[in-house]
Amino acid sequence: MSEQPSNQTDASSCQSCGACCAYSSNWPRFTIEEDAALDLIPAELVNERLSGMRCENDRCCALDGEIAQAVTCRIYAIRPEVCRTCMPGDAECAMARRKFGLPDLT
C-alpha cells in the first residue's frame, strides 16, 4: 500500500494539518449561522463577545492534536460556517499553511 503524498488535496490532508484552525484568533468568526446552529456549540468554546470560537493565542479551542501532525475538531459536525467554507488547497488554506511553514496543497 503506498502512502498519499503530503500535498494531496483531500479531507485527510486536513486531519494531518490543522493550520486553518490555528491561524488567527479572529478567523473562526461567526457570520451567517442561525441562532439555533450557534446554540449547538458548547458555550465554553465560544468567545466572550459571542462573535466566534474561543481561542488560546491563535488556536481554536475546539482543535485537538498537533498542527502538521494529526488534528481533529471536537465539534466538526456543528462547526461554524467559516470552518465549513475553508477547503483544502484554497487561498485561506494556503495562507494558513504558510504561517506554519507548510507547502501549499496541489
Summary of the structure (lengths in Angstrom):
residues: 106
radius of gyration: 13.8
end to end distance: 21.7
largest distance: 48.3
contacts: 272
relative contact order: 0.24
helix: 32%
strand: 15%
